[in-house]
Amino acid sequence: MTDSVDKDDSVDLSPDALARAEAALARLSDDYLRWVEADLAAAQACLDSGDLSRLYTIVHDIKGQAATFGYPLVTAIGTRLCQMLHAPSPPQSGIFRLLHSMQTVISHRLTDDGGAQGRELLKRLD
């Protein structure tokens, strides 16, 4: 028996099932902004208290969900922040700058690539 890969990765969904899935995602998207704002506040509290381990956990969760809900900039910035937090002595100013950038993306609702404002934000982080 040989292993074969099905070239057609599509899934047959009924229009009703697809509509229900899209409606569920829309409801979760509305909730996402409340969740992420609370998580960012918790992340800031961790930074303020110096709990970098907990900060990493929160940021890792945020970055993992962000693109699903239309915020790939948060994912990109969160990835950088997680990498920084793994460094032996991560710079406090760098951590603050990245966390603040994530907060800016959410507070300004910079979905997708964030347009000109998103590009400028990423440019300042380089």
Buried (B, 14 or more C-beta within 10 A) or exposed (E): EEEEEEEEEEEEEEEEEEEEEEEEEEEEEEEBBEBBEEBBEBBBEBBEEEBBEBBBBBBBBBBEBBBEBBBBBBBBBBBBBBEBBEEEEBEEEBBEBBBBBBBBBBEEEBBEEBEEBBEEBBEEEE
